[in-house]
């Protein structure tokens, strides 16, 4: 499964934009038999890369969402109450959870929002990572297939409702920090995901979305998913209002664009991103007010500063 790493890398790289280094590191880790923690904000291609790797290796990816409801029983499995009443406890009455499913099938257990899972659940997972087996009462010991891996993700910017990982858990995981891609890569992603041949709109959607990540009033900005939605909404809105989208190369700063077009972008911006940006707790403005200042900077203030002379 992991002999031809170069071939797998080439095939996966064709499906992922701008993640060569992260792909190399993740491939090297899982091929070496390691479990991995991917740490980065949402929308940074973590699940996309993992899904592409498991598809190429033809192993299942078993998804689990880390939250307070992810108890050890939900993770490992449980005995069916109805069958237990009829047949008593046995291996046949046991309903395997996602951990046992991944272990038996040699799949990747993908735990999203890893640091939101309860501590006792993480300890259960720790046993599976350390021993590659787990003992289940009235079922026996379940051995993990050789290709079993645990790949977890967490968002370093979101600390509400999360717990700090213990040293014993962290010590079992290779950690890969994944940040946002550069503007060129994000423009390529938006163009590919929307199938829009509109460089000006794509550039504006990406530029405005990226501006939310560095704004002083915003604790966490939008991922590239916001840019995708923004581009799609504005394109449809332009059709509804019969407003032409400028035929412009797009990558250069926006200058002299028609007001009817920039007005469309503002409406789309408020719709697509107002629920995706998380303001700092001390900020008294609304998301809409902050996004309007970003829009003004992008279309008015920044182009003016860039004028020669």
Secondary structure, 3 states (H helix, E strand, C coil): CCCCHHHHHHHHHCCCCCCHHHHHHHHHHHHCCCCEEEECCCCCCHHHHHHHHHHHHCCCEEEEECCCCCCHHHHHEEECHHHHHHHCCCHHHEEECHHHHHHHHCCEEEEECHHHCCHHHHHHHHHHHHHCEEEECCCEEEECCCCCEEEEEECCCCCCCCCCCCHHHHCCCEEEECCCCCHHHHHHHHHHHHCCCCHHHHHHHHHHHHHCCCCCCEEECCCHHHHHHHHHHHHHHHHHHCCCCCCCCCCCCCCCCCHHHHHHHHHHHHHHHCCCCEECCCCCCCHHHHHHHHHHHHHHHHHHHHCCC
